[in-house]
Amino acid sequence: MGMFVHILVLIMALMTIQTVFAQTPAASPAKPVKMVVLGDSLSAGYGLAAKGAFPVRLQKALEAKGIKVDMINAGVSGDTTSGGRDRLDWSVPEGTEAVILELGANDALRGTSPEITRAALTDILTRLKARKIAVLLCGMLAPPNYGSEYADRFNAIYPELSKSFGVPLYPFFLEGVATEAKLNQPDGLHPTAEGVDVIVKNILPSVEAFLGALSAQRS
């Protein structure tokens, strides 16, 4: 009789454990981060197949590391910082959690007053901050043909805005690709598919850190 009671108690204990596990919800996978790349032709994928554009290649690189994102390519060829500001509300839809801001190359190519570029980027950052959207700011460097004074004023915009808004900065979007003929299309301005992959490889640690900080804020 004693043995029977012992076995009965053991069975009941096992059933209780199974019930507890059955009632314990499984850890749900983290939701993909809703991300927008707000940029110009450098992110739009000018001259490339759609699958070769920067946002697509970045998303693939992130997913290879187990980081899931819902990516929107909001790159518009020829766009300036002022153009990006004007289309901000419809380019960055409600529910967006993160923006990679890649604008300014066309301002620099056109010799746009750095004050105009700074004002447009300031407005974009202010409005995204008000919407509680995290931003990774990508810097741009002015070409040398407008002189050192212009370059100094233009190049200073990105680090100064990064500091004043408290957003991370990737100093130069075309790092490792600019001036490398084999990584650019014949116009010398737009990266080839291989060039985009170099950009992705170089920026990936910064994007991982950016998303890591965002994930910490989510939890």
Secondary structure, 3 states (H helix, E strand, C coil): CHHHHHHHHHHHHHHHHHHHHHHCCCCCCCCCEEEEEEECHHHHCCCCCHHHCHHHHHHHHHHHCCCCEEEEEEECCCCCHHHHHHCHHHHCCCCCCEEEEECCHHHHHHCCCHHHHHHHHHHHHHHHHHCCCEEEEECCCCCHHHCHHHHHHHHCHHHHHHHHHCCCEECCCCCCCCCCHHHECCCCCCECHHHHHHHHHHHHHHHHHHHHHHHHHHC
